[in-house]
């Protein structure tokens, strides 16, 4: 367990509790993203949070995967990939915030901000220079949140998923220099 604040704790996700992660995502993902998908996001949840996929992600040596706990309740998850390079910034030591999903009922409580501050401190301890992530352009509140935290637009990519509506496929790649 990692205590970020008195109310916010990170708990390692392991092979024994992947079913808890799947159940969590079936609850929280559709609230934010079901309208982006032709199938309401079922394919995404069932593929990205399947047992095989989660076990593969958990076996990645340079990645950390956590449940986000707020006031003793699991309200989200966080995945970090150390040494994942953003193309064009390859000469810098980088960490990718691969996933962060928080339940909508907890938005505005400073959870995301505190997690980013914690990640920044951890990255500095490990002598990383850049934190980066992909954020969906069709979620402007997320893009604005990262901008307020000091992240800058770098480039963009497009998600290849067939069941995703074309107009929401664009992902902005944003980064923050931390040294």
N, CA, C and O of each residue as an XYZ file, in Angstrom:
716
protein
N       0.842     -1.188      0.000
C       0.000      0.000      0.000
C       0.883      1.246      0.000
O       1.901      1.320      0.687
N       0.455      2.204     -0.787
C       1.147      3.480     -0.853
C       0.168      4.555     -0.420
O      -0.877      4.742     -1.043
N       0.506      5.250      0.636
C      -0.342      6.330      1.118
C       0.043      7.623      0.402
O       1.162      8.117      0.540
N      -0.891      8.151     -0.351
C      -0.650      9.416     -1.038
C      -1.097     10.568     -0.137
O      -0.381     11.554      0.038
N      -2.286     10.421      0.425
C      -2.802     11.336      1.452
C      -3.494     10.448      2.478
O      -3.486      9.224      2.350
N      -4.093     11.063      3.497
C      -4.838     10.264      4.471
C      -6.030      9.564      3.823
O      -6.456      8.507      4.286
N      -6.561     10.146      2.765
C      -7.751      9.594      2.118
C      -7.448      8.776      0.869
O      -8.265      7.949      0.464
N      -6.284      8.994      0.251
C      -5.958      8.360     -1.026
C      -4.822      7.357     -0.834
O      -3.747      7.695     -0.338
N      -5.090      6.125     -1.237
C      -4.123      5.042     -1.101
C      -4.047      4.294     -2.432
O      -5.056      4.138     -3.120
N      -2.857      3.837     -2.789
C      -2.678      2.965     -3.939
C      -2.392      1.558     -3.437
O      -1.568      1.357     -2.544
N      -3.082      0.593     -4.023
C      -2.881     -0.816     -3.667
C      -2.497     -1.568     -4.932
O      -3.181     -1.465     -5.951
N      -1.408     -2.323     -4.871
C      -0.972     -3.095     -6.028
C      -2.070     -4.024     -6.512
O      -2.731     -4.698     -5.721
N      -2.251     -4.048     -7.817
C      -3.124     -5.041     -8.432
C      -2.242     -6.245     -8.716
O      -1.136     -6.104     -9.236
N      -2.734     -7.428     -8.374
C      -1.961     -8.639     -8.607
C      -2.813     -9.687     -9.323
O      -3.986     -9.458     -9.616
N      -2.206    -10.828     -9.597
C      -2.888    -11.887    -10.348
C      -4.135    -12.406     -9.640
O      -5.058    -12.894    -10.291
N      -4.168    -12.307     -8.326
C      -5.306    -12.813     -7.564
C      -6.513    -11.883     -7.608
O      -7.635    -12.336     -7.383
N      -6.318    -10.604     -7.890
C      -7.472     -9.697     -7.857
C      -7.785     -9.044     -9.206
O      -8.361     -7.958     -9.260
N      -7.397     -9.723    -10.299
C      -7.733     -9.179    -11.621
C      -9.249     -9.138    -11.827
O      -9.746     -8.276    -12.551
N      -9.995    -10.065    -11.196
C     -11.463    -10.050    -11.360
C     -12.063     -8.800    -10.707
O     -13.082     -8.286    -11.169
N     -11.438     -8.316     -9.642
C     -11.904     -7.072     -9.018
C     -11.697     -5.888     -9.966
O     -12.530     -4.984    -10.031
N     -10.579     -5.901    -10.698
C     -10.307     -4.848    -11.672
C     -11.346     -4.894    -12.796
O     -11.865     -3.857    -13.208
N     -11.643     -6.082    -13.283
C     -12.639     -6.225    -14.344
C     -14.002     -5.697    -13.880
O     -14.659     -4.953    -14.609
N     -14.421     -6.071    -12.692
C     -15.710     -5.612    -12.158
C     -15.722     -4.090    -11.989
O     -16.724     -3.439    -12.288
N     -14.627     -3.531    -11.515
C     -14.523     -2.079    -11.350
C     -14.687     -1.375    -12.695
O     -15.437     -0.405    -12.806
N     -13.989     -1.861    -13.709
C     -14.053     -1.208    -15.016
C     -15.423     -1.374    -15.665
O     -15.861     -0.484    -16.394
N     -16.100     -2.471    -15.425
C     -17.466     -2.625    -15.948
C     -18.397     -1.583    -15.334
O     -19.407     -1.209    -15.931
N     -18.046     -1.120    -14.135
C     -18.858     -0.091    -13.487
C     -18.465      1.323    -13.924
O     -19.332      2.126    -14.268
N     -17.167      1.632    -13.911
C     -16.778      3.035    -14.103
C     -16.518      3.438    -15.556
O     -16.757      4.590    -15.915
N     -16.039      2.527    -16.396
C     -15.715      2.906    -17.771
C     -16.941      3.386    -18.556
O     -16.873      4.436    -19.194
N     -18.047      2.658    -18.528
C     -19.212      3.100    -19.312
C     -19.744      4.480    -18.915
O     -20.297      5.184    -19.760
N     -19.593      4.874    -17.675
C     -20.078      6.182    -17.249
C     -19.420      7.312    -18.027
O     -20.051      8.332    -18.305
N     -18.164      7.131    -18.374
C     -17.417      8.189    -19.062
C     -17.302      7.979    -20.568
O     -17.182      8.948    -21.318
N     -17.336      6.723    -21.021
C     -16.971      6.457    -22.405
C     -17.969      5.644    -23.227
O     -17.719      5.437    -24.414
N     -19.047      5.186    -22.685
C     -19.943      4.308    -23.456
C     -20.438      4.972    -24.741
O     -20.644      4.292    -25.746
N     -20.631      6.289    -24.717
C     -21.128      6.996    -25.902
C     -20.077      7.123    -27.010
O     -20.395      7.606    -28.097
N     -18.847      6.706    -26.760
C     -17.794      6.726    -27.774
C     -17.806      5.462    -28.636
O     -17.142      5.405    -29.671
N     -18.557      4.462    -28.210
C     -18.485      3.132    -28.805
C     -19.810      2.703    -29.432
O     -20.883      3.018    -28.919
N     -19.719      1.991    -30.533
C     -20.893      1.430    -31.189
C     -21.538      0.356    -30.321
O     -22.743      0.125    -30.416
N     -20.746     -0.302    -29.477
C     -21.257     -1.356    -28.589
C     -21.268     -0.913    -27.120
O     -21.303     -1.753    -26.221
N     -21.238      0.400    -26.876
C     -21.248      0.993    -25.529
C     -19.964      0.709    -24.746
O     -19.923      0.927    -23.535
N     -18.926      0.230    -25.413
C     -17.637     -0.016    -24.761
C     -17.438     -1.442    -24.280
O     -16.427     -1.744    -23.647
N     -18.387     -2.323    -24.571
C     -18.271     -3.716    -24.110
C     -17.015     -4.399    -24.644
O     -16.310     -5.079    -23.898
N     -16.735     -4.216    -25.945
C     -15.552     -4.854    -26.511
C     -14.291     -4.382    -25.787
O     -13.435     -5.196    -25.439
N     -14.174     -3.076    -25.560
C     -12.986     -2.531    -24.916
C     -12.790     -3.133    -23.522
O     -11.699     -3.596    -23.189
N     -13.823     -3.124    -22.732
C     -13.715     -3.677    -21.372
C     -13.372     -5.162    -21.421
O     -12.484     -5.626    -20.705
N     -14.078     -5.901    -22.268
C     -13.864     -7.357    -22.333
C     -12.514     -7.739    -22.911
O     -12.001     -8.815    -22.604
N     -11.928     -6.891    -23.737
C     -10.609     -7.216    -24.292
C      -9.477     -6.661    -23.425
O      -8.539     -7.384    -23.092
N      -9.564     -5.383    -23.061
C      -8.482     -4.751    -22.307
C      -8.438     -5.182    -20.842
O      -7.409     -5.046    -20.181
N      -9.545     -5.696    -20.345
C      -9.606     -6.135    -18.945
C      -9.928     -7.617    -18.822
O     -10.399     -8.081    -17.783
N      -9.664     -8.356    -19.905
C      -9.807     -9.815    -19.850
C      -8.706    -10.385    -18.959
O      -7.691     -9.731    -18.717
N      -8.910    -11.574    -18.489
C      -7.913    -12.221    -17.634
C      -6.559    -12.286    -18.339
O      -5.542    -11.911    -17.756
N      -6.536    -12.759    -19.588
C      -5.273    -12.904    -20.310
C      -4.556    -11.565    -20.485
O      -3.343    -11.476    -20.297
N      -5.312    -10.525    -20.844
C      -4.694     -9.224    -21.068
C      -4.149     -8.621    -19.769
O      -3.048     -8.071    -19.747
N      -4.916     -8.727    -18.711
C      -4.459     -8.193    -17.422
C      -3.233     -8.956    -16.934
O      -2.275     -8.344    -16.462
N      -3.250    -10.275    -17.039
C      -2.087    -11.047    -16.606
C      -0.853    -10.692    -17.428
O       0.258    -10.656    -16.899
N      -1.042    -10.429    -18.717
C       0.073     -9.991    -19.562
C       0.597     -8.638    -19.080
O       1.807     -8.450    -18.956
N      -0.309     -7.696    -18.808
C       0.126     -6.378    -18.330
C       0.788     -6.467    -16.957
O       1.742     -5.740    -16.681
N       0.295     -7.343    -16.105
C       0.900     -7.499    -14.781
C       2.291     -8.125    -14.852
O       3.109     -7.926    -13.954
N       2.557     -8.872    -15.905
C       3.876     -9.508    -16.033
C       4.932     -8.569    -16.609
O       6.117     -8.901    -16.606
N       4.524     -7.414    -17.097
C       5.478     -6.453    -17.650
C       6.342     -5.898    -16.520
O       5.831     -5.295    -15.576
N       7.642     -6.104    -16.620
C       8.559     -5.762    -15.527
C       8.673     -4.272    -15.242
O       8.875     -3.886    -14.090
N       8.551     -3.430    -16.249
C       8.755     -1.999    -16.047
C       7.442     -1.243    -15.822
O       7.375     -0.032    -16.032
N       6.398     -1.964    -15.395
C       5.096     -1.330    -15.198
C       4.587     -1.577    -13.780
O       4.864     -2.609    -13.169
N       3.840     -0.605    -13.279
C       3.173     -0.717    -11.986
C       1.683     -0.521    -12.212
O       1.269      0.350    -12.978
N       0.876     -1.341    -11.534
C      -0.578     -1.303    -11.711
C      -1.212     -1.251    -10.330
O      -0.922     -2.090     -9.477
N      -2.074     -0.270    -10.110
C      -2.647     -0.047     -8.789
C      -4.162      0.152     -8.835
O      -4.713      0.648     -9.818
N      -4.811     -0.245     -7.752
C      -6.152      0.233     -7.461
C      -5.985      1.578     -6.768
O      -5.060      1.769     -5.978
N      -6.882      2.506     -7.067
C      -6.920      3.779     -6.362
C      -8.026      3.660     -5.322
O      -9.179      3.384     -5.652
N      -7.661      3.869     -4.072
C      -8.615      3.756     -2.965
C      -8.798      5.137     -2.352
O      -7.835      5.832     -2.028
N     -10.058      5.511     -2.204
C     -10.399      6.813     -1.622
C     -11.373      6.572     -0.479
O     -12.446      6.003     -0.680
N     -11.001      7.005      0.716
C     -11.832      6.773      1.910
C     -12.227      5.300      2.037
O     -13.391      4.972      2.268
N     -11.235      4.424      1.882
C     -11.390      2.974      2.048
C     -12.262      2.300      0.990
O     -12.705      1.169      1.194
N     -12.517      2.971     -0.138
C     -13.310      2.386     -1.227
C     -12.474      2.416     -2.506
O     -11.871      3.438     -2.834
N     -12.440      1.299     -3.224
C     -11.757      1.257     -4.515
C     -12.591      2.064     -5.501
O     -13.754      1.752     -5.754
N     -11.969      3.119     -6.059
C     -12.715      4.025     -6.936
C     -12.046      4.168     -8.308
O     -12.532      4.929     -9.145
N     -10.949      3.457     -8.552
C     -10.296      3.580     -9.835
C      -9.044      2.739     -9.937
O      -8.733      1.938     -9.055
N      -8.322      2.940    -11.048
C      -7.060      2.238    -11.237
C      -6.074      3.134    -11.961
O      -6.440      4.119    -12.603
N      -4.825      2.760    -11.834
C      -3.706      3.541    -12.335
C      -2.654      2.569    -12.841
O      -2.308      1.608    -12.154
N      -2.140      2.821    -14.053
C      -1.050      2.003    -14.590
C       0.038      2.930    -15.091
O      -0.226      3.882    -15.826
N       1.258      2.644    -14.687
C       2.435      3.438    -15.021
C       3.418      2.537    -15.747
O       3.634      1.397    -15.338
N       4.020      3.044    -16.832
C       5.056      2.292    -17.541
C       6.331      3.118    -17.511
O       6.431      4.172    -18.140
N       7.299      2.612    -16.767
C       8.596      3.271    -16.649
C       9.408      3.001    -17.911
O       9.383      1.890    -18.442
N      10.120      4.002    -18.386
C      10.978      3.900    -19.568
C      10.201      3.718    -20.869
O      10.762      3.226    -21.848
N       8.948      4.095    -20.906
C       8.161      4.106    -22.148
C       8.425      5.450    -22.826
O       8.187      6.503    -22.234
N       8.910      5.415    -24.051
C       9.361      6.624    -24.741
C       8.258      7.241    -25.596
O       7.515      6.536    -26.279
N       8.167      8.547    -25.545
C       7.325      9.321    -26.450
C       8.201      9.655    -27.652
O       9.231     10.314    -27.511
N       7.797      9.208    -28.818
C       8.599      9.390    -30.025
C       8.995     10.848    -30.197
O       8.162     11.749    -30.097
N      10.269     11.064    -30.456
C      10.784     12.418    -30.627
C      11.410     12.976    -29.367
O      12.135     13.969    -29.426
N      11.147     12.366    -28.242
C      11.778     12.768    -26.983
C      12.600     11.601    -26.425
O      12.797     11.498    -25.214
N      13.065     10.747    -27.295
C      13.706      9.498    -26.893
C      15.005      9.682    -26.108
O      15.460      8.748    -25.449
N      15.603     10.862    -26.169
C      16.863     11.069    -25.454
C      16.651     11.375    -23.977
O      17.622     11.471    -23.226
N      15.424     11.527    -23.553
C      15.104     11.850    -22.166
C      14.585     10.608    -21.443
O      13.952      9.746    -22.052
N      14.858     10.525    -20.147
C      14.336      9.428    -19.334
C      12.864      9.719    -19.047
O      12.536     10.741    -18.445
N      11.972      8.810    -19.482
C      10.537      9.080    -19.470
C       9.738      8.004    -18.764
O      10.147      6.846    -18.683
N       8.574      8.421    -18.250
C       7.593      7.507    -17.677
C       6.244      7.851    -18.300
O       5.893      9.021    -18.454
N       5.505      6.819    -18.650
C       4.180      7.020    -19.246
C       3.103      6.702    -18.218
O       3.111      5.639    -17.598
N       2.194      7.624    -18.050
C       0.977      7.357    -17.294
C       0.054      6.673    -18.295
O      -0.624      7.333    -19.083
N       0.038      5.351    -18.254
C      -0.662      4.571    -19.270
C      -2.171      4.588    -19.076
O      -2.923      4.719    -20.042
N      -2.607      4.457    -17.846
C      -4.041      4.479    -17.564
C      -4.293      5.143    -16.225
O      -3.564      4.933    -15.255
N      -5.323      5.934    -16.198
C      -5.871      6.390    -14.933
C      -7.368      6.549    -15.149
O      -7.816      7.379    -15.939
N      -8.116      5.746    -14.440
C      -9.575      5.813    -14.472
C     -10.055      5.996    -13.044
O      -9.704      5.227    -12.150
N     -10.858      7.019    -12.845
C     -11.434      7.289    -11.530
C     -12.948      7.376    -11.670
O     -13.453      7.911    -12.657
N     -13.664      6.857    -10.697
C     -15.126      6.899    -10.725
C     -15.609      8.344    -10.791
O     -15.065      9.223    -10.122
N     -16.634      8.577    -11.603
C     -17.154      9.939    -11.766
C     -17.597     10.565    -10.447
O     -17.501     11.781    -10.278
N     -18.077      9.758     -9.521
C     -18.565     10.308     -8.255
C     -17.450     10.943     -7.423
O     -17.724     11.662     -6.462
N     -16.198     10.680     -7.790
C     -15.075     11.230     -7.016
C     -14.396     12.401     -7.718
O     -13.415     12.937     -7.202
N     -14.892     12.805     -8.870
C     -14.277     13.921     -9.580
C     -14.403     15.209     -8.772
O     -15.398     15.438     -8.085
N     -13.370     16.041     -8.873
C     -13.369     17.315     -8.175
C     -12.904     17.234     -6.730
O     -12.986     18.219     -5.997
N     -12.419     16.075     -6.315
C     -11.978     15.901     -4.926
C     -10.449     15.931     -4.792
O      -9.914     15.671     -3.714
N      -9.754     16.246     -5.879
C      -8.293     16.349     -5.829
C      -7.560     15.032     -5.950
O      -6.345     14.987     -5.754
N      -8.263     13.962     -6.266
C      -7.624     12.644     -6.334
C      -6.624     12.581     -7.487
O      -5.472     12.194     -7.293
N      -7.063     12.962     -8.683
C      -6.168     12.942     -9.839
C      -4.962     13.833     -9.639
O      -3.838     13.443     -9.955
N      -5.184     15.008     -9.125
C      -4.089     15.954     -8.878
C      -3.078     15.370     -7.889
O      -1.871     15.459     -8.116
N      -3.555     14.781     -6.808
C      -2.653     14.189     -5.816
C      -1.897     12.987     -6.376
O      -0.736     12.772     -6.029
N      -2.538     12.207     -7.232
C      -1.852     11.074     -7.855
C      -0.744     11.585     -8.768
O       0.361     11.043     -8.762
N      -1.029     12.619     -9.550
C      -0.002     13.176    -10.425
C       1.168     13.761     -9.630
O       2.323     13.601    -10.023
N       0.877     14.433     -8.522
C       1.953     14.959     -7.674
C       2.806     13.831     -7.113
O       4.032     13.937     -7.069
N       2.158     12.750     -6.685
C       2.893     11.584     -6.179
C       3.774     10.993     -7.285
O       4.948     10.701     -7.061
N       3.187     10.818     -8.499
C       3.947     10.246     -9.610
C       5.151     11.125     -9.948
O       6.243     10.621    -10.209
N       4.946     12.417     -9.942
C       6.047     13.333    -10.231
C       7.177     13.164     -9.212
O       8.347     13.114     -9.590
N       6.838     13.078     -7.929
C       7.860     12.884     -6.888
C       8.596     11.558     -7.079
O       9.818     11.494     -6.945
N       7.846     10.501     -7.392
C       8.469      9.186     -7.620
C       9.394      9.236     -8.829
O      10.496      8.687     -8.795
N       8.950      9.891     -9.892
C       9.762      9.990    -11.102
C      11.046     10.779    -10.837
O      12.116     10.400    -11.312
N      10.943     11.858    -10.091
C      12.132     12.655     -9.755
C      13.116     11.821     -8.935
O      14.321     11.868     -9.180
N      12.605     11.054     -7.959
C      13.480     10.176     -7.159
C      14.257      9.213     -8.049
O      15.414      8.896     -7.772
N      13.610      8.745     -9.129
C      14.227      7.775    -10.037
C      14.957      8.456    -11.199
O      15.395      7.802    -12.145
N      15.077      9.786    -11.104
C      15.812     10.601    -12.075
C      15.187     10.606    -13.469
O      15.898     10.634    -14.474
N      13.866     10.578    -13.523
C      13.159     10.735    -14.798
C      12.995     12.214    -15.083
O      12.949     13.035    -14.167
N      12.906     12.547    -16.371
C      12.798     13.936    -16.786
C      11.419     14.296    -17.347
O      11.036     15.466    -17.352
N      10.678     13.292    -17.817
C       9.405     13.556    -18.485
C       8.361     12.550    -18.047
O       8.631     11.354    -17.936
N       7.149     13.063    -17.797
C       5.952     12.236    -17.628
C       5.080     12.539    -18.842
O       4.920     13.700    -19.217
N       4.520     11.506    -19.453
C       3.647     11.735    -20.597
C       2.480     10.768    -20.580
O       2.489      9.761    -19.872
N       1.471     11.101    -21.382
C       0.270     10.271    -21.477
C      -0.502     10.614    -22.732
O      -0.257     11.636    -23.373
N      -1.431      9.752    -23.070
C      -2.386      9.999    -24.151
C      -3.706     10.389    -23.511
O      -4.135      9.769    -22.537
N      -4.355     11.418    -24.056
C      -5.658     11.831    -23.547
C      -6.598     12.036    -24.734
O      -6.204     12.588    -25.761
N      -7.823     11.593    -24.583
C      -8.782     11.671    -25.682
C      -9.224     13.114    -25.905
O      -9.619     13.813    -24.972
N      -9.147     13.539    -27.158
C      -9.541     14.896    -27.506
C     -11.024     15.147    -27.224
O     -11.419     16.273    -26.923
N     -11.827     14.115    -27.321
C     -13.266     14.263    -27.094
C     -13.631     14.290    -25.611
O     -14.813     14.281    -25.268
N     -12.648     14.324    -24.743
C     -12.843     14.502    -23.299
C     -12.134     15.802    -22.918
O     -11.085     15.765    -22.274
N     -12.695     16.954    -23.308
C     -11.984     18.225    -23.096
C     -11.694     18.534    -21.631
O     -10.713     19.217    -21.337
N     -12.518     18.049    -20.707
C     -12.250     18.308    -19.294
C     -10.969     17.613    -18.844
O     -10.255     18.131    -17.985
N     -10.672     16.446    -19.413
C      -9.432     15.751    -19.071
C      -8.234     16.520    -19.626
O      -7.236     16.711    -18.931
N      -8.337     16.959    -20.879
C      -7.253     17.724    -21.493
C      -6.982     18.995    -20.688
O      -5.825     19.335    -20.439
N      -8.032     19.693    -20.283
C      -7.894     20.910    -19.481
C      -7.264     20.596    -18.117
O      -6.430     21.358    -17.627
N      -7.661     19.481    -17.511
C      -7.081     19.070    -16.227
C      -5.568     18.895    -16.358
O      -4.810     19.419    -15.541
N      -5.131     18.169    -17.372
C      -3.690     17.945    -17.541
C      -2.962     19.252    -17.844
O      -1.844     19.460    -17.373
N      -3.578     20.122    -18.615
C      -2.973     21.427    -18.906
C      -2.769     22.214    -17.607
O      -1.727     22.843    -17.421
N      -3.761     22.179    -16.708
C      -3.638     22.875    -15.419
C      -2.521     22.281    -14.560
O      -1.957     22.963    -13.703
N      -2.211     21.015    -14.795
C      -1.148     20.349    -14.033
C       0.223     20.556    -14.671
O       1.216     20.004    -14.198
N       0.284     21.347    -15.739
C       1.564     21.675    -16.362
C       1.921     20.856    -17.592
O       3.031     20.982    -18.108
N       1.011     20.024    -18.072
C       1.278     19.218    -19.261
C       1.066     20.057    -20.517
O       0.213     20.943    -20.560
N       1.870     19.751    -21.540
C       1.804     20.474    -22.808
C       1.534     19.497    -23.947
O       1.976     18.348    -23.921
N       0.800     19.977    -24.943
C       0.539     19.180    -26.132
C       1.849     18.908    -26.858
O       2.690     19.797    -26.990
N       2.018     17.674    -27.329
C       3.204     17.314    -28.098
C       2.837     16.850    -29.510
O       3.368     17.354    -30.500
N       1.928     15.891    -29.584
C       1.522     15.343    -30.871
C       0.191     14.621    -30.678
O      -0.452     14.746    -29.636
N      -0.204     13.878    -31.683
C      -1.422     13.101    -31.522
C      -1.310     11.782    -32.277
O      -0.435     11.584    -33.120
N      -2.223     10.906    -31.940
C      -2.323      9.596    -32.566
C      -3.805      9.282    -32.699
O      -4.647     10.016    -32.181
N      -4.126      8.201    -33.386
C      -5.518      7.800    -33.544
C      -5.685      6.362    -33.093
O      -4.881      5.498    -33.444
N      -6.711      6.105    -32.327
C      -6.994      4.753    -31.858
C      -7.514      3.901    -33.015
O      -8.321      4.380    -33.812
N      -7.071      2.653    -33.121
C      -7.427      1.815    -34.265
C      -8.696      0.968    -34.088
O      -9.042      0.188    -34.975
N      -9.375      1.113    -32.977
C     -10.478      0.205    -32.650
C     -11.690      0.417    -33.558
O     -12.224      1.523    -33.647
N     -12.114     -0.649    -34.228
C     -13.214     -0.578    -35.191
C     -14.546     -0.180    -34.570
O     -15.357      0.474    -35.225
N     -14.780     -0.557    -33.342
C     -16.068     -0.261    -32.700
C     -16.134      1.150    -32.115
O     -17.179      1.568    -31.619
N     -15.052      1.860    -32.171
C     -14.987      3.243    -31.696
C     -15.477      4.160    -32.819
O     -15.057      4.012    -33.967
N     -16.350      5.094    -32.497
C     -16.811      6.038    -33.512
C     -15.616      6.842    -34.038
O     -14.736      7.232    -33.270
N     -15.595      7.084    -35.347
C     -14.462      7.767    -35.988
C     -14.156      9.122    -35.354
O     -12.989      9.472    -35.176
N     -15.180      9.878    -35.017
C     -14.966     11.249    -34.534
C     -14.285     11.322    -33.161
O     -13.879     12.406    -32.742
N     -14.151     10.191    -32.452
C     -13.538     10.208    -31.118
C     -12.211      9.459    -31.052
O     -11.699      9.212    -29.960
N     -11.656      9.101    -32.179
C     -10.433      8.295    -32.203
C      -9.152      9.076    -31.880
O      -8.138      8.475    -31.524
N      -9.188     10.399    -32.000
C      -7.967     11.192    -31.823
C      -7.553     11.261    -30.356
O      -8.359     11.544    -29.470
N      -6.279     10.995    -30.136
C      -5.687     11.070    -28.800
C      -4.527     12.060    -28.858
O      -3.628     11.926    -29.688
N      -4.552     13.050    -27.974
C      -3.425     13.966    -27.862
C      -2.392     13.366    -26.926
O      -2.718     12.808    -25.878
N      -1.146     13.495    -27.329
C      -0.046     13.070    -26.474
C       0.470     14.318    -25.792
O       0.900     15.267    -26.448
N       0.425     14.311    -24.464
C       0.847     15.463    -23.666
C       1.981     15.034    -22.754
O       2.094     13.865    -22.384
N       2.820     15.996    -22.397
C       3.976     15.678    -21.558
C       4.261     16.824    -20.607
O       3.795     17.950    -20.780
N       5.046     16.489    -19.598
C       5.486     17.473    -18.619
C       6.950     17.195    -18.285
O       7.316     16.072    -17.936
N       7.773     18.221    -18.396
C       9.174     18.121    -17.948
C       9.174     18.302    -16.432
O       8.528     19.212    -15.912
N       9.886     17.450    -15.737
C       9.826     17.495    -14.269
C      11.173     17.795    -13.625
O      11.298     17.732    -12.402
N      12.176     18.116    -14.424
C      13.477     18.463    -13.819
C      13.857     19.882    -14.168
O      14.914     20.357    -13.753
